[in-house]
C-alpha cells in the first residue's frame, strides 16, 4: 500500500505548479505584464513566457500522470504491494519533478523531452509489470 506515497508526492507537485500558475497570472495581470482580457480564453494577447511555461507544465501534470494514477489505484484496489512497482513509482515522480523544474526554469527542450520520455517509459513498464503480475495470479 506504499504506492500511495509517490502518488501523493505527485499530487503535491501538481498543486504547487497549479497554485504557482494561478498566482503568476494574478501578479502578471496586476503589474500589467499581460492584458487581463487574455485570461478569458487564454488567447488574443501575448502573455509573458513564465506564464506560458507554468500553464503548459500544469497541463502536462494532468496528462501522462493520469496513467500513473490509474495504475496506482489498481495496485491499491488489488492489494498489490510490490517493491519493484514502488521503485518505478518513485522514479516516475522524480522524473516528473525534474521535468517540471526544467520546464519552468531554463526550459531546454531536449532536456525536458528526455525527462518526459524516461518518465513515460516508466509508466509503460509499470503497466507491463502489472499485466505480468495479474497474469501470474490467474
DRENTIMI-813477 format. One record per residue (C-alpha): residue in one letter; z, x, y. Coordinates in nm, 4 decimals, padded with zeros to 6 digits. Example, Ala and Ser with C-alpha at 12.3 -4.5 7.8 and 13.67 -1.06 7.14 Angstrom:
ATOM_A_00.7800_01.2300_-00.4500
ATOM_S_00.7140_01.3670_-00.1060
//
This chain:
ATOM_X_00.0000_00.0000_00.0000
ATOM_X_-00.0026_00.3072_00.2225
ATOM_X_-00.3621_00.2228_00.3243
ATOM_X_-00.2101_00.0048_00.5954
ATOM_X_-00.1080_00.3145_00.7950
ATOM_X_-00.4560_00.4566_00.8569
ATOM_X_-00.5758_00.1018_00.9215
ATOM_X_-00.3039_00.0614_01.1833
ATOM_X_-00.3887_00.4006_01.3360
ATOM_X_-00.7482_00.2841_01.3838
ATOM_X_-00.6262_-00.0420_01.5368
ATOM_X_-00.4184_00.1616_01.7839
ATOM_X_-00.7204_00.3781_01.8732
ATOM_X_-00.9295_00.0650_01.9254
ATOM_X_-00.6703_-00.0852_02.1586
ATOM_X_-00.6294_00.2408_02.3526
ATOM_X_-01.0059_00.2579_02.4115
ATOM_X_-01.0216_-00.1168_02.4820
ATOM_X_-00.7422_-00.1049_02.7407
ATOM_X_-00.8935_00.2101_02.8923
ATOM_X_-01.2259_00.0288_02.9228
ATOM_X_-01.0678_-00.2668_03.0993
ATOM_X_-00.8595_-00.0549_03.3336
ATOM_X_-01.1532_00.1712_03.4219
ATOM_X_-01.3651_-00.1358_03.5029
ATOM_X_-01.0974_-00.2764_03.7298
ATOM_X_-01.0443_00.0551_03.9071
ATOM_X_-01.4170_00.1200_03.9498
ATOM_X_-01.4713_-00.2258_04.0991
ATOM_X_-01.1697_-00.1922_04.3287
ATOM_X_-01.2834_00.1504_04.4513
ATOM_X_-01.6396_00.0284_04.4998
ATOM_X_-01.7893_00.2617_04.2384
ATOM_X_-01.9777_-00.0335_04.0927
ATOM_X_-02.0806_-00.3700_04.2308
ATOM_X_-01.8395_-00.6321_04.0945
ATOM_X_-02.1344_-00.8532_04.0008
ATOM_X_-02.2206_-00.6014_03.7278
ATOM_X_-01.9291_-00.7261_03.5179
ATOM_X_-02.0624_-01.0827_03.4964
ATOM_X_-02.3375_-00.9872_03.2491
ATOM_X_-02.2901_-00.6090_03.2248
ATOM_X_-02.6346_-00.5620_03.3766
ATOM_X_-02.8224_-00.5567_03.7028
ATOM_X_-02.6200_-00.2843_03.8713
ATOM_X_-02.5711_00.0782_03.7741
ATOM_X_-02.2130_00.1467_03.6633
ATOM_X_-02.0676_00.4990_03.6586
ATOM_X_-02.1186_00.6968_03.3372
ATOM_X_-01.7479_00.6827_03.2451
ATOM_X_-01.7636_00.3018_03.2417
ATOM_X_-02.0669_00.3036_03.0138
ATOM_X_-01.9170_00.5650_02.7788
ATOM_X_-01.5881_00.3783_02.7381
ATOM_X_-01.7640_00.0461_02.6861
ATOM_X_-02.0005_00.1890_02.4246
ATOM_X_-01.7163_00.3639_02.2468
ATOM_X_-01.5158_00.0415_02.2360
ATOM_X_-01.8196_-00.1341_02.0861
ATOM_X_-01.8563_00.1474_01.8311
ATOM_X_-01.4969_00.0906_01.7214
ATOM_X_-01.5893_-00.2693_01.6365
ATOM_X_-01.8968_-00.1829_01.4281
ATOM_X_-01.8713_00.0553_01.1261
ATOM_X_-01.4900_00.0341_01.1216
ATOM_X_-01.5265_-00.3294_01.0112
ATOM_X_-01.6410_-00.1930_00.6738
ATOM_X_-01.3300_00.0277_00.6678
ATOM_X_-01.1010_-00.2656_00.7459
ATOM_X_-01.2718_-00.4734_00.4758
ATOM_X_-01.2147_-00.2123_00.2085
ATOM_X_-00.8557_-00.1665_00.3251
ATOM_X_-00.7916_-00.5381_00.2931
ATOM_X_-00.9481_-00.5421_-00.0535
ATOM_X_-00.7309_-00.2482_-00.1620
ATOM_X_-00.4224_-00.4263_-00.0307
ATOM_X_-00.5168_-00.7579_-00.1933
ATOM_X_-00.5822_-00.5956_-00.5308
ATOM_X_-00.2719_-00.3794_-00.5102
ATOM_X_-00.4735_-00.0588_-00.5486
ATOM_X_-00.2702_00.2381_-00.4293
ATOM_X_-00.4951_00.5394_-00.4825
ATOM_X_-00.4243_00.8789_-00.3242
ATOM_X_-00.7952_00.9679_-00.3116
ATOM_X_-00.8736_00.6494_-00.1185
ATOM_X_-00.5802_00.7153_00.1116
ATOM_X_-00.7109_01.0656_00.1819
ATOM_X_-01.0555_00.9251_00.2569
ATOM_X_-00.8987_00.6634_00.4850
ATOM_X_-00.7138_00.9245_00.6893
ATOM_X_-01.0287_01.1394_00.7040
ATOM_X_-01.2228_00.8387_00.8337
ATOM_X_-00.9636_00.7703_01.1023
ATOM_X_-00.9503_01.1370_01.2012
ATOM_X_-01.3273_01.1492_01.2364
ATOM_X_-01.3248_00.8287_01.4427
ATOM_X_-01.0671_00.9859_01.6745
ATOM_X_-01.2933_01.2913_01.7056
ATOM_X_-01.5943_01.0650_01.7645
ATOM_X_-01.4101_00.8767_02.0380
ATOM_X_-01.2891_01.1989_02.2006
ATOM_X_-01.6414_01.3409_02.2070
ATOM_X_-01.7873_01.0131_02.3314
ATOM_X_-01.5513_00.9616_02.6258
ATOM_X_-01.5303_01.3275_02.7318
ATOM_X_-01.8210_01.5705_02.7148
ATOM_X_-02.0441_01.3316_02.5112
ATOM_X_-02.2662_01.5792_02.3276
ATOM_X_-02.4992_01.3535_02.1235
ATOM_X_-02.5291_01.5993_01.8327
ATOM_X_-02.1525_01.6457_01.8008
ATOM_X_-02.0963_01.2730_01.8365
ATOM_X_-02.3622_01.1952_01.5739
ATOM_X_-02.2108_01.4428_01.3269
ATOM_X_-01.8695_01.2771_01.3604
ATOM_X_-02.0355_00.9365_01.3207
ATOM_X_-02.2386_01.0475_01.0184
ATOM_X_-01.9397_01.2026_00.8419
ATOM_X_-01.7135_00.9045_00.9089
ATOM_X_-01.9802_00.6567_00.7971
ATOM_X_-02.0402_00.8615_00.4820
ATOM_X_-01.6707_00.8470_00.4040
ATOM_X_-01.6704_00.4680_00.4250
ATOM_X_-01.9679_00.4573_00.1899
ATOM_X_-01.7877_00.6912_-00.0510
ATOM_X_-01.4806_00.4669_-00.0324
ATOM_X_-01.6916_00.1651_-00.1285
ATOM_X_-01.8460_00.3511_-00.4215
ATOM_X_-01.4994_00.4635_-00.5296
ATOM_X_-01.3736_00.1046_-00.5066
ATOM_X_-01.6560_-00.0173_-00.7289
ATOM_X_-01.5720_00.2565_-00.9815
ATOM_X_-01.2033_00.1653_-00.9776
ATOM_X_-01.2769_-00.2037_-01.0260
ATOM_X_-01.5312_-00.1408_-01.2994
ATOM_X_-01.2759_00.0699_-01.4905
ATOM_X_-01.0266_-00.2164_-01.4807
ATOM_X_-01.2678_-00.4678_-01.6319
//
